[in-house]
Amino acid sequence: MLIFDQQKLNWWKVGLCLGLAFFMWSCAAQREPLDLEPHVNRVVLRVNTLANQIYDFENRLKLLEKRQTKVPDDIKRLADLEVKLENLEEEVQAYFIAEQEKVNLWKNFDQKYQNLQQKLEDERENHLQFQKETTKKIEELSLSLNRLASQEEKELEHLSTFFKPFDKDNEKNAYEDAHQILVGGDLIKAREKFQTFLLLYPNSNLADNAQFWIGESFYKQKEYERAILEYEKVIQKYSQGSKVPSALLKQGFAFYALDQIEEAEILLDRVIRKAPQSEQAQIAKKKLEAIAKSKKSAR
């Protein structure tokens, strides 16, 4: 591309003026001179106009050249901006991914929390239902106990006709006699002896023991439901006696033998809470541990 500077433009004007002067001299030498001044003025005006346009074009070209030198820097800055934009997009995408993961974790946590709440609610309802069923069973057992108590009182009254009343001094002998028969294995006769003992000495210090051994005689015969009722008499009639922990323990064992595991666990736990330092409490703990281990292995 041709670029005109100011010096060349001036030389070009000088040459044009000389050419015009020569042309005018030639015309003056002719016979009939021509009036060329208007033509020359128009040419000069046109030349000046062209010169200005050339100068303007020259300035524009220089400006374009300056801008062209800045293009690589602009391209570099644009490339840098594109890289930064890509990095920003990656960061934004990573942020959104992280936030989505947090949202998913929260949803999972919320779902687990709701499931746990539902499970706790189900367990609570099951526990309430179990309490109602247990209460109902206890009430049924109490009714049976009352019926049997009335029947046994009649039987004891009948049995008392076959025995002469013991003297108060022989109370202990009567108890030991019944106990020896129990140890000897004659469960029915021992039971009758203890029943008679209770009829004759209802306020004896050994009354709770006698009642416990009556329940024990049924337990040894594997009449577990009848044994539970007799043990219950120990708990109800002699609540302050020393045989209550033993009666509760054997009730738990009787329910376990009847495969009523939940009732057995309740009674064994009562032993631990009522007499935590007793030998019966230690036996109850071992039995509960065995039940828990059995449940775990069955799953």
C-alpha positions in Angstrom: 0.0 0.0 0.0 1.3 3.5 -1.1 1.4 6.1 1.7 2.0 9.8 0.7 3.9 12.0 3.1 3.7 15.8 3.2 7.0 16.4 1.3 5.9 14.4 -1.7 2.6 16.2 -1.8 4.4 19.6 -1.9 6.7 18.4 -4.8 3.7 17.2 -6.7 2.0 20.7 -6.3 5.2 22.4 -7.6 5.4 20.2 -10.6 1.8 20.8 -11.4 2.2 24.6 -11.1 5.3 24.5 -13.5 3.3 22.5 -16.0 0.5 25.1 -15.9 2.9 28.0 -16.3 4.5 26.3 -19.3 1.1 25.8 -20.8 0.1 29.4 -20.3 3.4 30.6 -21.9 2.8 28.4 -24.9 -0.7 29.8 -25.3 0.6 33.4 -25.0 2.9 32.8 -27.8 0.1 32.0 -30.2 -1.6 34.6 -32.3 -4.9 34.4 -30.5 -4.3 34.1 -26.7 -6.9 32.1 -24.7 -8.4 33.0 -21.4 -7.3 29.9 -19.4 -7.5 31.4 -15.9 -10.9 30.0 -15.1 -9.8 26.6 -16.3 -6.6 26.8 -14.2 -8.5 27.8 -11.1 -10.8 24.9 -11.4 -7.8 22.5 -11.9 -6.0 24.0 -8.9 -9.1 23.6 -6.8 -9.6 20.1 -7.9 -5.9 19.3 -7.2 -6.2 20.8 -3.7 -9.3 18.8 -3.1 -7.5 15.6 -4.3 -4.5 16.5 -2.1 -6.8 16.9 0.9 -8.5 13.6 0.3 -5.1 11.9 -0.1 -3.9 13.5 3.1 -7.1 12.3 4.8 -6.7 8.8 3.5 -3.1 8.9 4.6 -4.2 9.7 8.2 -6.8 7.0 8.2 -4.3 4.5 7.0 -1.9 5.5 9.8 -4.7 5.2 12.3 -5.6 1.7 11.0 -1.9 0.7 11.2 -1.8 1.8 14.9 -5.0 -0.1 15.6 -3.5 -3.1 13.7 -0.6 -3.1 16.1 -3.0 -3.3 19.0 -4.9 -6.3 17.6 -2.6 -9.0 19.0 -2.8 -7.5 22.5 -6.6 -7.4 22.2 -6.6 -10.9 20.9 -4.5 -12.0 23.8 -6.7 -10.2 26.3 -9.7 -11.8 24.7 -8.1 -15.2 24.9 -7.3 -14.6 28.6 -10.9 -13.5 29.2 -12.1 -16.7 27.5 -9.9 -18.8 29.7 -11.1 -17.0 32.8 -14.6 -17.4 31.6 -14.1 -21.1 31.1 -12.5 -21.4 34.6 -15.4 -19.4 36.1 -17.9 -21.7 34.3 -16.1 -24.8 35.7 -16.1 -23.3 39.2 -19.8 -22.5 38.9 -20.5 -26.0 37.7 -18.5 -27.5 40.5 -20.4 -25.3 43.0 -23.7 -26.4 41.6 -22.7 -30.0 41.7 -21.5 -29.6 45.3 -24.8 -27.8 46.2 -26.8 -30.6 44.5 -24.9 -33.2 46.5 -25.7 -31.3 49.7 -29.3 -31.2 48.7 -29.3 -34.9 48.0 -27.6 -35.6 51.3 -30.2 -33.5 53.1 -33.0 -35.3 51.3 -31.5 -38.6 52.3 -31.1 -37.4 55.9 -34.7 -36.1 55.9 -36.0 -39.4 54.5 -34.1 -41.4 57.1 -35.3 -39.1 59.9 -38.9 -39.5 58.7 -38.4 -43.3 58.5 -37.0 -43.3 62.0 -39.9 -41.2 63.3 -42.3 -43.6 61.7 -40.5 -46.6 63.2 -40.5 -45.0 66.6 -44.2 -44.3 66.2 -44.8 -47.9 65.2 -42.8 -49.1 68.1 -44.7 -46.8 70.4 -48.0 -48.2 69.1 -46.7 -51.8 69.4 -45.6 -51.1 72.9 -49.0 -49.6 73.8 -50.7 -52.6 72.3 -48.4 -54.9 74.1 -49.2 -53.1 77.4 -52.9 -53.4 76.7 -52.6 -57.1 76.0 -50.4 -57.7 79.0 -52.9 -55.8 81.2 -55.7 -57.8 79.8 -53.8 -61.1 80.5 -53.0 -60.0 84.1 -56.7 -59.2 84.6 -57.7 -62.6 83.2 -55.1 -64.3 85.5 -56.4 -62.3 88.5 -60.0 -63.4 87.8 -58.8 -67.0 87.5 -56.8 -66.6 90.7 -59.9 -65.3 92.5 -62.0 -68.2 91.3 -59.3 -70.7 92.2 -58.8 -69.1 95.6 -62.5 -69.5 96.4 -62.3 -73.1 95.3 -59.1 -73.8 97.3 -60.6 -72.3 100.4 -63.5 -74.7 100.1 -61.0 -77.6 99.6 -58.9 -76.4 102.6 -62.0 -76.4 104.7 -62.8 -79.9 103.6 -59.2 -81.0 104.2 -59.2 -79.5 107.7 -61.8 -82.0 108.8 -59.2 -84.7 108.4 -56.6 -83.0 110.6 -56.6 -82.1 114.2 -55.5 -78.6 114.8 -51.8 -78.2 115.5 -50.8 -76.6 118.7 -49.2 -73.2 118.3 -45.9 -74.6 119.6 -45.9 -77.2 116.8 -46.3 -74.6 114.0 -42.7 -75.0 112.9 -42.9 -78.8 113.0 -46.0 -78.7 110.8 -44.1 -76.6 108.2 -41.0 -78.7 108.3 -43.1 -81.8 107.9 -44.7 -80.5 104.7 -41.3 -79.3 103.4 -39.7 -82.7 104.0 -42.5 -84.4 102.0 -41.9 -81.9 99.2 -38.2 -82.7 99.2 -39.0 -86.3 99.1 -40.9 -85.9 95.8 -44.5 -86.4 96.9 -45.7 -83.2 95.4 -49.4 -83.7 95.8 -49.2 -84.7 99.5 -46.7 -81.9 100.2 -49.1 -79.4 98.6 -52.0 -80.6 100.7 -49.8 -80.3 103.8 -48.9 -76.7 103.0 -52.5 -75.8 102.2 -53.5 -77.2 105.6 -50.7 -75.2 107.2 -52.0 -72.0 105.7 -55.5 -72.8 106.8 -54.4 -73.4 110.4 -51.7 -70.7 110.6 -52.6 -68.0 108.2 -50.7 -65.3 110.1 -47.5 -67.4 110.5 -44.1 -65.9 109.6 -43.7 -69.0 107.4 -47.0 -68.4 105.5 -45.3 -66.8 102.5 -42.9 -69.7 102.3 -45.7 -72.2 102.4 -47.6 -70.4 99.7 -44.4 -70.3 97.5 -43.9 -74.1 97.9 -47.4 -74.7 96.8 -46.6 -72.8 93.5 -43.4 -74.7 93.3 -45.2 -78.0 93.5 -47.2 -77.1 90.4 -44.1 -75.8 88.6 -42.3 -79.1 89.2 -45.4 -80.9 87.7 -45.1 -78.5 84.7 -48.5 -77.1 85.4 -47.1 -73.7 84.6 -50.3 -71.7 84.5 -51.5 -73.0 87.9 -48.0 -72.3 89.2 -48.1 -68.7 88.0 -51.4 -68.2 89.9 -49.9 -69.6 93.1 -46.8 -67.4 92.8 -49.1 -64.5 92.4 -50.7 -65.2 95.8 -47.2 -64.8 97.3 -46.8 -61.4 95.6 -50.3 -60.1 96.5 -50.8 -61.5 100.0 -47.3 -61.3 101.3 -45.9 -58.3 99.4 -43.5 -57.4 102.2 -42.2 -61.0 102.5 -38.8 -62.4 101.5 -40.3 -64.7 98.9 -41.6 -62.0 96.6 -38.4 -61.9 94.4 -38.4 -65.7 94.2 -42.1 -65.7 93.2 -41.5 -63.1 90.5 -38.5 -65.0 89.2 -40.4 -68.3 89.0 -43.3 -66.6 87.3 -40.9 -65.3 84.6 -39.6 -68.9 84.2 -43.1 -70.3 84.0 -44.1 -67.8 81.3 -40.9 -68.6 79.4 -41.8 -72.3 79.6 -45.2 -71.4 78.1 -43.3 -69.6 75.2 -44.7 -66.3 76.3 -41.3 -64.5 76.0 -42.4 -60.9 76.3 -44.3 -61.6 79.6 -41.3 -63.5 80.9 -39.0 -60.5 80.1 -41.3 -58.1 81.9 -41.4 -60.3 85.1 -37.6 -60.9 85.0 -37.0 -57.1 84.7 -39.3 -56.6 87.7 -37.1 -58.9 89.8 -34.1 -56.8 88.9 -35.8 -53.5 89.7 -37.4 -54.8 92.9 -34.4 -56.5 94.4 -31.3 -55.5 92.4 -28.8 -56.9 94.9 -30.5 -60.2 95.4 -29.5 -63.6 94.1 -32.7 -63.8 92.2 -31.8 -60.6 90.3 -28.5 -62.1 89.2 -30.4 -65.2 87.9 -32.9 -62.9 86.1 -30.1 -61.0 84.4 -28.5 -64.2 83.1 -31.9 -65.4 81.8 -32.6 -62.1 80.0 -29.1 -62.2 78.4 -29.8 -65.7 77.2 -33.2 -64.6 75.8 -31.6 -61.7 74.0 -28.9 -63.9 72.5 -31.5 -66.4 71.4 -33.5 -63.6 69.6 -30.4 -62.3 67.9 -29.4 -65.7 66.6 -32.9 -66.3 65.3 -32.8 -63.2 63.1 
